[in-house]
Amino acid sequence: MNTRRKLSLIALVLGEILLITAFLLLGTNLATNILILNIVVASLVYALFFVDVLFPCIRLGKQQSIEVGSLGVRWFFTWIYAFAAIGVMLCANIFFSWFFVLQFVIQATLIFLLILGMIAVLSAADRVGEVPISENSIRSGVSEMKQVMNNLKIQISTLPDLPENLVHRINSLNENLRYISPANTIEAREIENLFCQEANNMLIVISNYKYNTTTIENHLKKMEMLYQNRKSVYSI
């Protein structure tokens, strides 16, 4: 536990002690059960606002937590609950004299609604977390195409006897991959897989070009055709 965390915990405990002391000193006219209820509610509100000091979502110099995406939702529910809980506490004990059961039911209902809000916050955080995963999945196919073409480009650089036209076509195909847009369709993924398969097959036989001229030409033609097909596929 670092120094900041230790100081934060000390501040949290001291604040809670001050909170309880204030209720005990100022709430002498309240029934014991109502006083305890008010202390519990006030402590919960205090803890909700203090949680970001102990467990911040954003740390400078580090990747932001996925909780950042749901931070606004959480603060919305926190403020709504805090205003409602404190408002009920003031109305029940200062402006009116509500009996304990009524106060308990209202405060318990507010806590229940707060829990539902926190569930919504967690759901929002999960959705935010899914976004980069989904984007990475969409881009992975194009990245694999570029990787296998890069491997092929490295391979042909070690084979000086290859026809100039063949080298030019492979290099052009490699350069043209930058015009492909990531897509989230099944068709796009199938084309990407077929392209990588043809490129890998070509990578195996290209070192013996003289004996595999026809096979290499067929692989390259299929790759060029698959590139054109994939280039025309976009996300839904």
C-alpha positions in Angstrom: 0.0 0.0 0.0 1.5 3.3 -1.1 1.7 6.5 1.0 -1.2 8.1 -0.9 -3.5 5.2 -0.2 -2.5 5.1 3.4 -3.2 8.8 3.8 -6.5 8.4 2.0 -7.6 5.6 4.4 -6.6 7.7 7.4 -8.7 10.6 6.0 -11.6 8.3 5.4 -11.5 7.0 8.9 -11.1 10.4 10.5 -14.0 11.8 8.4 -16.2 8.9 9.5 -15.3 9.5 13.1 -16.2 13.2 12.7 -19.4 12.3 11.0 -20.5 9.9 13.7 -19.5 12.4 16.5 -21.5 15.2 14.9 -24.6 13.0 14.8 -24.1 11.9 18.4 -23.7 15.5 19.6 -26.4 17.1 17.4 -28.9 14.3 17.3 -29.6 14.0 21.0 -33.3 14.6 20.5 -33.6 11.7 18.0 -34.7 8.2 18.9 -31.8 5.7 18.9 -33.0 3.7 16.0 -33.6 6.8 13.9 -30.1 8.2 14.9 -28.5 4.9 13.8 -30.4 5.0 10.5 -29.2 8.5 9.8 -25.6 7.7 10.6 -25.7 4.7 8.3 -27.2 6.7 5.4 -24.8 9.6 5.9 -21.9 7.2 6.0 -23.0 5.6 2.8 -23.2 8.9 1.0 -19.8 9.9 2.4 -18.3 6.6 1.2 -19.8 7.0 -2.3 -18.1 10.4 -2.7 -14.8 9.2 -1.2 -14.4 6.0 -3.3 -12.8 7.9 -6.2 -10.1 9.2 -3.8 -9.2 5.6 -2.8 -9.8 3.9 -6.1 -9.4 6.5 -8.9 -10.4 5.5 -12.4 -7.8 7.6 -14.1 -4.1 7.3 -13.3 -1.7 9.7 -15.0 0.8 8.0 -17.2 -1.2 4.8 -17.4 -3.9 3.5 -19.7 -7.3 4.7 -18.6 -9.5 2.1 -17.1 -12.7 1.1 -18.9 -14.5 2.5 -15.9 -13.8 6.0 -17.4 -16.5 5.3 -20.0 -19.1 4.8 -17.3 -17.8 7.4 -14.9 -20.5 10.0 -15.8 -23.3 7.4 -15.3 -22.0 6.5 -11.9 -21.7 10.1 -10.8 -25.3 10.7 -12.0 -26.7 8.0 -9.8 -24.4 9.0 -6.9 -25.6 12.6 -6.9 -29.3 11.6 -7.4 -29.0 9.2 -4.4 -27.1 11.7 -2.2 -29.7 14.5 -2.8 -32.6 12.1 -2.2 -31.2 10.5 0.9 -30.1 13.7 2.5 -33.4 15.4 1.5 -35.4 12.5 3.1 -33.2 12.8 6.3 -33.8 16.5 6.6 -37.6 16.3 5.9 -38.1 13.4 8.2 -36.3 14.8 11.2 -36.3 18.6 10.9 -39.3 19.7 9.0 -41.5 16.7 10.0 -41.4 14.0 12.6 -41.7 10.8 10.6 -41.7 7.6 12.5 -38.8 5.1 12.2 -40.5 2.5 9.9 -41.4 5.1 7.3 -37.9 6.5 7.2 -36.4 3.0 7.1 -38.6 2.0 4.2 -37.9 5.2 2.2 -34.1 4.9 2.8 -34.1 1.2 1.9 -35.9 2.0 -1.3 -33.4 4.6 -2.2 -30.5 2.2 -1.5 -32.3 -0.4 -3.7 -32.5 2.1 -6.5 -28.9 3.0 -6.0 -27.9 -0.7 -6.4 -29.9 -0.8 -9.6 -28.0 2.3 -10.8 -24.7 0.7 -10.0 -25.7 -2.4 -12.0 -26.4 -0.1 -14.9 -22.9 1.4 -14.4 -21.3 -2.0 -14.5 -23.2 -2.8 -17.7 -22.0 0.5 -19.3 -18.4 -0.3 -18.3 -18.8 -3.8 -19.9 -20.1 -2.2 -23.1 -17.2 0.3 -23.2 -14.8 -2.6 -22.7 -16.3 -4.5 -25.6 -15.6 -1.6 -28.1 -11.8 -1.9 -28.3 -12.1 -5.7 -28.4 -14.6 -5.5 -31.3 -12.4 -3.0 -33.2 -9.3 -5.2 -32.7 -11.3 -8.2 -34.0 -12.4 -6.2 -37.1 -8.9 -5.1 -37.9 -7.2 -8.4 -37.3 -8.1 -9.8 -40.7 -6.5 -6.9 -42.6 -3.5 -7.0 -40.3 -3.0 -10.7 -41.0 -3.2 -10.0 -44.8 -0.5 -7.3 -44.4 1.6 -9.6 -42.3 1.6 -12.5 -44.7 2.3 -10.2 -47.6 5.2 -8.7 -45.7 6.6 -12.2 -45.2 6.2 -12.8 -48.9 8.0 -9.6 -49.7 10.9 -10.5 -47.4 11.1 -13.9 -49.1 11.2 -12.6 -52.6 14.0 -10.1 -51.6 16.2 -13.2 -51.1 15.4 -14.6 -54.5 17.2 -12.5 -57.1 16.3 -14.8 -60.1 12.6 -14.1 -59.9 11.0 -12.4 -62.9 10.8 -8.6 -62.6 7.1 -8.6 -63.5 6.3 -11.1 -60.7 8.2 -9.1 -58.1 6.4 -5.9 -59.3 3.0 -7.6 -59.0 3.7 -8.8 -55.5 5.0 -5.5 -54.3 2.1 -3.6 -55.9 -0.3 -6.0 -54.2 1.4 -5.4 -50.9 1.2 -1.7 -51.3 -2.4 -1.7 -52.3 -3.5 -3.5 -49.1 -3.6 0.0 -47.5 -6.7 0.8 -49.5 -8.7 -2.0 -47.8 -11.0 -0.8 -45.1 -11.7 -3.0 -42.0 -15.1 -4.7 -42.1 -17.2 -6.6 -39.6 -18.9 -8.9 -42.1 -18.6 -12.7 -42.5 -17.9 -12.2 -46.2 -14.9 -9.9 -45.4 -13.5 -12.4 -42.9 -13.8 -15.3 -45.4 -12.0 -13.4 -48.1 -9.2 -12.4 -45.7 -8.7 -16.0 -44.7 -8.6 -17.2 -48.3 -6.1 -14.4 -49.2 -3.8 -15.4 -46.3 -4.1 -19.1 -47.3 -3.1 -18.4 -50.9 -0.2 -16.1 -49.8 1.0 -18.8 -47.4 0.8 -21.4 -50.1 2.7 -19.2 -52.4 5.3 -18.5 -49.7 6.0 -22.3 -49.6 6.6 -22.8 -53.3 8.1 -19.5 -54.5 11.6 -20.5 -53.5 11.5 -23.1 -56.3 10.1 -20.8 -59.0 11.4 -22.7 -62.0 9.5 -25.8 -60.9 6.4 -24.1 -59.7 5.8 -21.3 -62.2 2.3 -22.3 -63.0 1.4 -22.9 -59.4 2.8 -19.5 -58.3 1.0 -17.7 -61.1 -2.3 -19.3 -60.0 -1.7 -18.3 -56.4 -0.9 -14.7 -57.4 -3.9 -14.4 -59.7 -6.2 -15.7 -56.9 -4.7 -13.2 -54.4 -5.2 -10.3 -56.9 -8.8 -11.4 -57.4 -9.4 -11.8 -53.6 -7.9 -8.3 -53.1 -10.3 -6.8 -55.5 -13.2 -8.6 -53.9 -12.1 -7.6 -50.4 -11.6 -4.0 -51.4 -15.3 -3.7 -52.3 -16.5 -5.1 -49.0 -17.4 -2.6 -46.2 -18.8 -2.8 -42.7 -22.6 -3.0 -42.4 
